[in-house]
């Protein structure tokens, strides 16, 4: 090989990414996928709440729990889209379900993938495909803008591509939107496109690739108060029921919303005032 070609080959070798190190999946139950360079980082302590503390989502809880249990057992399971109201426990449910089942199925792992890293998903799937474990691939707060092409990468995870989704991977996503696209964008495609029906189908078909659609809706006042009661019982915070109810209603009124997230924020403040740690 001539000297110029040797220099070019050496430069290309330096520019190429280092091969992924063999990962010990047995060392953790949860991982986060990073790119540049590609790597899976183990999570020593998952930020999650106990499944019993998620109030007002009984149907979604039972459906996702059963779907994930079948997957952990090696049976057929669907990809799941958890959509709806903000702060109602969508991502908390995914993590809580994994936490409950991992105790019985230690080979069940959860891998978090950021929306911005969707173009790298094929490389991630190749890494997971041959591992002797079951993986819940989790993307939180998934949505796409009008000029975002990342949704095309997602189709390979759901059921597209010549290789298809690995048998040991299932995909769970949360979103505030049922169709993952802004409603005004879909309507604009319908009204102004040359072939409006085709344009709309391209966008909406992504959601159709999820076998499970689990809807989350704003909670009632009774459910909001039940969430707080559950937190108080779990952490041993004792408060006069009437005072607790009045304070909780005032808190949600100042926030202008009721949700599981607002209930937790109120409880954190309450626990702090009573000298109780919630970490």
Secondary structure by P-SEA (a helix, b strand, c coil): ccaaaaaaaaaaaaaccccccccccccccbbbbbcccbbbbbbcccccccccccccaaaaaaaaaaaaaaaaaccbbbbbbbcccccccaaaaaaaaaaaaaaccccbbbbbbccccccaaaaaaaaaccccccccccccccccccccccccccccccccccccccccbbbbbbccccccccaaaaaaaaccccaaaaaaaaaacccccccbbbbbccccaaaaaaaaaaaaaaacccccaaaaaaaaaaaaaaaccccaaaaaaaaaaaaaaaccccc
